[in-house]
């Protein structure tokens, strides 16, 4: 004689398994998107560093030539 609880448990386990597979696929896709975002952010960080160095060098040059003070007075 078949146990109805076994059949119910089998169906529940099958649904859980399917949901875990879907969750795993979604998390893999999320990880790929996060990697893409991190790659883009690393480019922005590099650009920001270059810009900060340029700005610092420009300020040093303007300060050494007293051009910065003349620009502030105008």
DANORTA-V730364 format. One record per run of one state. SS is the DSSP state (2 for helix, 1 for strand, 0 for the rest). FROM is the first residue (numbers start at 1). LEN is the number of residues. If there is no record, write none. Layout:
BEGIN
SS,FROM,LEN + SS,FROM,LEN
END
This chain:
BEGIN
0,1,3 + 2,4,61 + 0,65,2 + 2,67,7 + 0,74,1
END
